[in-house]
Amino acid sequence: MIALDGFDMKILGALQENAALTNQEVSERIGLSASQISRRRQKLENDGVIRRYRAALDPEALGLTVTAFVGVTLGAHSRENARKFRNMVTAMPEVQEAHTLTGDVDYLLKIVVRDLKALSRIINDELLPQEAVQNVRSSIAMETLKDDNFLPLGDNL
């Protein structure tokens, strides 16, 4: 774990809320000079604390109306099967998140698509044909209550 002070946490909080903030705008929010913000921000990026910057797009505005959570269980557990599955999933743009789990399900995928037909295609044509896949179970989100992906930065802010 990287040692972060209160100013680092404030910088992270400001950028997590709005990654488009300039160093000057961050400096006005937290009380450090823009040059100090620049140095600290660069260090946070170099240390991998800040992994990337991106725009949060509205799926519905883009016609992506179905969000599904898909649990995948592998029948044969081997490094090769896990590697093949991992490579397939990371190459699929519809998969927004993929997690390895403990318990009955090996993987949980968050998939965003235009409609149920597109979801059916992914499940039936991409996931199930994989020889290592034993079972696929999906649940469709009826409503998204929270989708900000902000990490809890604690009391340091």
N, C-alpha and C positions, 0 to 999 in steps of 0.2 A: 504494500500500500504506500502511496506517495504522500508525503507530509504536505498538507495544505493549511494555510492560515485563513483567518477570517476574510481577508480581502480576496483571496483566491475563491473562497466559497461565494462571496458576493458577485464576483465576476461570472462564475459558473451559473449562478442563479439568474443574473441578467441575461446571459447568452442563451440559457435554456428557455427562457421566456420569449426571447426574440434574437435569433442568431444573426439577424441583419444589422444589429447595432454596431456603429463604428466605435473605435477606441475612445473617441471624444465623447460620444453619448454614454458609454459605460463609465467613463471618468466622472462625468457630471452626476451620475446616479450614485456612485459609491465614494467619491471624494479622494481619488488618486489622480495624478496627472495622466494625460493620454499616453505619454511615453512609458510611464510605469505600467499602465494597462497593456500596452503593446508588448513589453518585455514579458510580463506575467502570462499573457495570452499565448505568446509564442512558446513559452516553457510548458504550459498546460497542453498545447498541441503536440510538442515534441515528446512529452512524457506519456502521451496517449490518453490523457484524461479527457480531452476534447477529441473525439474520434472523427467527427465530420460535421459539416454544416449542410442543412437542407431545408427546403420549403415543405411545409405541411399542406398537402393537397386534399381537397374535399372529394372523396370517392364518388358521392352521389352526383356532384356537378360534372363528373367525368363519365357518368353512366355506369359506375360500378356499384350496383345496388345490393349485392349479396355478399355478406361476410359469413364465412363458415369456419368452425373450429373442427379440425379433422384429426382424429386419433388413429395412429398407425401402429400395428403390432407386427413385428417381424417373426417369421416362422423359424428361420435359421439364423442364429446369432453368430456372426463371424466378423472379423475385421473387414474382410472384402465386401460382404453384404452391407455393412454399415457405411463403408466408403462409397459404394455405388449409390446407396440411398441418399447419402449426404450430398454427393455431387449432383444427383438428379434434382433434389429439392432446392439447392442453392442456385441452380440454373433456371428455375421456374419463376418468372416475374409475378405470377399470381400469388405466390407464397410470400406473405409479408413478414411472418415470423416462423421460426422452426425451433423447437425445443426438444432435447432429449430428456426423458422422464424416468422416474422410478415408478414401480407399481405395475399394473396390468397393461398399460399402454407404453410403447417404447418412444414414440414421438408424438408431439402435438404441433399441428400446423395451423396457422391463421392464414386463410385464403380469401382473397377479395376478387370477385368476378362480376361480370355484367348481369348474369341471370342463372337460373337453376340449370339450364342446358349446358352452360359453360362449366359449372361445378361438376355436373355429371360426366362431362368429357374428361375433366382432370382426374376424377376418381376412377372411372372405368377404362380410360385409355392410357393413363400415365401411371397412376399409383398401383392399381390392382394387377396389371400385367407384370409388374416386377416380381421375379421368382422368389425373392426373399420376403415379400409382403404376404402375411397370413390373413390379416384382418384390417379393415378400414371402417371406422365409425365417424359419422359427421353430425354436427349440431349446427344449425343455422341461427345466427344472431337475429333476433326480431327488432332490437333497438340497441344502439350504443349509448350507454349512459356516461361514459368517460373515455376519452381517447386523447389525452394530452402527452402521455409518455414522459412526463416530468419525473426525474428521480427525486426521492426525498432527501434533501440536502441538510436536514436537521435544524438545530437551533443556532447554527453558526451564522445564519442570515439575519 
